[in-house]
Amino acid sequence: MVKILAKKFNKNIKFPAYKTSGSSGMDLKAFIKKETTIKPGEISMIPTGIAIAIPKNYEIQIRPRSGLAANKGVSVLNTPGTIDSDYRGEIKIILINLSKKKFIVKSGDRIAQMVLCPVATGKFKEVKNLPKSVRGKRGFGSTGR
């Protein structure tokens, strides 16, 4: 288990937690002073009231909650969002309402999920030609329909 240092901006906030032993993500909740309405097609940044310190060589990915996406048409705009190990500010979620109805966010609502992921770093090496592969330059749907 990787230790994530965390700070609350309010004593009543509960830290995200895994709901089951097989869960890969932890739900993030809104921490707002008053209800926020997101109209169809609109984007809103929703604070969570927590900040974290992730160990080096890890990131937190912010992903949509499947229930919000399927049932309400609300998603995380930049999915997956990335929280780097050196970021120390409050976690805020960029929600987009893709439905035809307004969506109301209340404090304590589960609005996204966060997944801890290892990060591999790389370095570019310039070459004249890349090694050949079966796929080659074919892309954008070339592997099947």
C-alpha positions, 0 to 999 in steps of 0.5 A: 500500500502506497502512503498518500499524505493528505490535507483537509480544508475543513474538519468535516471532510472525509478522505477518499477511500476504496469502497471494496477490496477490488476497487481501483478508484476512490470517489472524490466528493464536491466541497462547495459552499452552495449548490452549483448548477451546470447547464447543458453544454457547460463546464464547471470546476468543482473543488474537493476540499483536499490536497495531497502529496503523492510519492515520486514516480506516481500520479493520481488519475482523475476519471469520471464516475460511470454512474454520473456518465451513464445516468446523468450525462456528466463527465470529467472533461479532461479525462483522465486528468492527471495530478502530478507528484509535485502538485500541492494545491487543492484537487478540483474536478473539471465537470462537463454536462453533456446532457440536455438537462441541468445538473445540480452539484451539492457539497458531499456529492460524489463527482469523480474518482481518483486512481493511483498509478505508477509513472514511467519516465522516458527520454527521446533518442533521435533515429533516422528510421524506426523499427518496422512493425506489423501495423506500420503507419496504419492508424485511426481504426486500422486494427478493426471495425 
